[in-house]
Amino acid sequence: MSENLLKNVRKIEIKSRGLSHQIFAGQYHSAFKGRGIAFSEVREYQFGDDIRDMDWNVTARMNAPYIKVFEEERELTMVLLIDVSGSRWFGTQKKLKKELLAEVAAILSFSASINNDKVGAMFFSDRVEKFIPPKKGRSHLLHIIREMLEFEPVSRQTNISEALRFLTNAIKKRCTAFLLSDLMDLDNKEQPRFEEALKIAVNKHDLAAIQIYDHRETELPNVGLVRMMDAETNREQWIDTSGSRVRDNYARWYHNSQGRIRTILNKYQVDHVRIATDQDYVEPLIRLFKKRA
């Protein structure tokens, strides 16, 4: 590992671990409650205990009232679905999308780890590029962070359906999954291409989406004739941004595409937030957790 990469990994670990301990661990625990309630032990009945928890067999043997004690079966598996397509290199504000994705993923990882949950990661473009099976431990989390910072995918394009299908098939037990992406995966009619895969995935797993974006994507600036390149296809095109019609059409397209994405997520009750590259992600993440508490 290069000295610069080691420094960046350590920097993210310190920041993420600190925020997780101070802010997010409790919010995460409240938002993701585990598989259910499991039997723990029996103890003598105390005034105020629920009579429905009475263990009549033990009570008869001991000739004294005993109740069953239950506790939350807390241990979870969390899987991060991380978009590594070409668009992650875009960023005109404080960070690249790639950097924001890494920090948010690290926060989620350490919050899960503090709650003794397993953490796994999947890196996807228009295919699943790499899968790190869920495990516990600091070295495992640092391995995920290193991959987030230095992993180079084979493809630069996006297919969210492939990631969701892999999640559905590869993780047998119900897990908590976070889709971290700009979610800009649209068909020729500007509709999200991942609806069917999303519908299947949410029936098996607890899925939330964190959409990363840059403010420059939302509208074109008036800077005259510029050459633009699609980061995922390398296709270039000259656009005259001085025309108000061009700028208005683009703004309308972006607004409509975001509305369609939001409609699909709401339709299948996928909790989600948007985080900009120049935005403090603490408040949006807490808002996401509170939606689920």
N, C-alpha and C positions, 0 to 999 in steps of 0.2 A: 504494500500500500504506500502511495506517495506521501510525502510529508504534508503537502497541501490538502490532500484528501483526508488524511488523518486529522488535520486541524479542523476541517469543515465538519467531519463526523462528530468530533468532540464538542464543537461549538453547538451543533444541533442537539446533541445529547444533554448538555448542561441546561440549555434553554428549555427543552421539552420536558426533561425530568422535573425541573423547578416548577414550571407551569402545571404539570400533571399533579404534583404533590400539593401545590397551593390552591389550585382552582378546580381542575378537571376530574380528579379521581372520584370525588364524592358525587359530582354531577353525572359522571359515567355510570357509577354504581346505581344511582337512582333511575337512570334512563334504561339500563339494560339489566334486567332483574334475574336472569338465569332461567333454567328450565322449569322451575316450580318449587314445591315445598316437599321436603324429605323428612322422614322420621329421624329423630336424633336420640332420644332417651325417654325414660319414665322417671317421674319424681312424685313425691307426696303432694297431695292436693293442698292448695293454699287458698285462702279466702279470696274470692274474685275470679278464680280460674273458671274457664268455660266448661260446663258440665258435659258438653258434647265431646270433649277430649278425654273423658274418663276411660281408663284402661280397666275394664271390668274383670278380666282374667287375673291381672296382678293384684287388683283390689281384693278379690276373693282369696287368693293365696296368702296375702299379707295381712288380711283382716283389718285393712286400713285403706282409705281412699288414695288412689294413685292416678295420675293423668299422663297421657302421652305428650311429649314435647316435640314440636316440629321446628325445623329451621329452613331458611331459604337455601335451595340447592343452587349455589351461586356460580360455580365454575362455568365459564363460557369459552367458546372459541370465536375469535374475531379474525376475519379475513379482509385485507385491504385489496381492492381492485384498483390498480394505479395505471392511469393512462400515460403511455410513454411514446405516443405518436408525435409527429413533427411539430404540431402546434404548441407543444409544451415549451418550446424555445422562444415563444413570443412574450414580450413584456416591455412596456414603455414607461413604467412607473418605478416603484421601489424595487420590484423583484421580477424575475422571469416566472412564468407559470410553473416551470419545473422546480424552482426554489420554494415557491409557496406550497406546492404539492408535497415536497419532501418534509417541510416543517409541520404541516397539518397531519401528515401520516405519522410522523414521529410522536406528536402529541397524543394521537389516538393510541399508538402502540404502547407508550409508557403509562397512559391512563389504564389501559387494559391490564398491563403487567402488574401495576400496583394492586389491582383487584384480583390478582392471581389467575388471570385468564391466559389462555394460549393465544398467540398471535401468528398469523400467516400472511403472506403477500403474494399477489399475482400481478405481473407486469404485462400489459397488453397493448397491442397496436391494432392491426386488423387480424391479429392472431394472438394466442397466448404465447408470449415471448419467454417467460420464465415463471415458475411457480415455486414458492418457498413454503413447504408444509408447516402448519401451525405447531409451535413449540413454546416453551417458557424459557426465561433466562435472559440476562443482560447481553451475553455474547450473541445470542440469537437476534435480539433487537438491533444490536449494532451491525450485524450482518445485513439486516433489512435496510437500515439507513445507508450503509455503504452502497448497496445495490441501487437505492433510490438516487444517489448522487452520481454514480459512474456507469450505470448499466446502459449499454448501447443496443437498441433493438435492431432487428433485421429489416423491419418495415417502418415506414414513416406514416402510414395511413391508419385509419380508425375503423374498428368494427366492435362496438360495445356488445352486440349480441353474442359474439364469440366468447367474450369474458364471462357474460352471464350464463351461457350454456355450460362453460367449463365449471363454474361455481356450482351449478345445479348437479352436475354429474360427478364431480370430484370430491365434494364434501358431503358425506353421507348423512351425518347428523345435522340437525338444525344449528345454524351459526348466526352470529351477527356479522354483517358485511357492510363495508363502506365503499361506494363507488366514487372514486376521486378522478374527476375529468372535467373538461370544458363542455362535455355532452353534445358537442357539435358534430353529430353523426346523423345527417339528414339524407333522404332520398331525393330523386329528381323533382318530386312535388313538394320539397321542403318539409317533409314529415319525418319525425324521428324514426330511424330504421329498427330500433331495438324494442319496440312495444311487445311483440310476441314473446321474446326471450325474457323480458322483464316480468310479464304476466306469470310465466312459469316459475321464475326464480323466487318471486315474493310468496308463492305458495309453499315453498320449502324452507326459505331462509328469511331472517329479519334484516331487511335491506334499507339502507339510508344512502342518500346521494349528497355529495358536496361538489358544487359546481364552481370551478375556478375560471375567472375571466379577467381581461384587461380592459380598462375604460376606452382605450383607443379602438377596440373592436366594435364598440357600440355605435360609432358614428365616424364619418370621414371628415378630416380637416380640410379646410379650403387652402390648398397649397399648390394649386395648378396641376400641370401634367406630371403624373408620377407612374413609375413602373412598380407593379405589385406582383408578388410571387406567393403562390399557395405553398405553405411549408410542408404539406403532406404529399402533393403531387409534383412540386417544382414547376408547375405551369405558371408562366408569366403573362402579364397583360398590362397595357398602358391604359390609365384611367385619368380623365380630365376632372379633377375634383373641384374646379372653379365653378362648374355648373350646379346650381341649386337643385335642379331636378335629379342629378346623379346622387348628390348627398342625401336628398330626401328619400329617394328610392332605397338607398342602402340602409338608412335608419329605419325605414318601414320594414324592410326585409329582416333586419336583425330583431326588431321588436316582435314581429310576427313569429319568427322562429323560436324565440324564447317563450312566447305564449304557448306554442305547440308542445314544447318540451315540458313546461310546467303543467299543462293539461294532462299529459301522459303520466307524469309522476303522481299527480293528485288522483287520477283515475284509479291507480293501484295502491294508493295510500302509502306512497314512499315519502317519508319525511326528508326534507331537503333544504339546503341553504345555498346561497351564492356568496362567494368571497372574492373580492377584487385584489389584484396584485399590489395595490397601494393601501390596502385595508388591514387594520388590526383584526386578526382572526379570532381573538378571544371571545368577543361578544357574539358573533355568528355561531360559533360552536356551542356556547352556553345556550343560545336560543334553540339550537337543534336538540340539545339534550333535554331542555325543558319541555319541548313538544311531546317528548316521549315519557316524561316522568309521571 
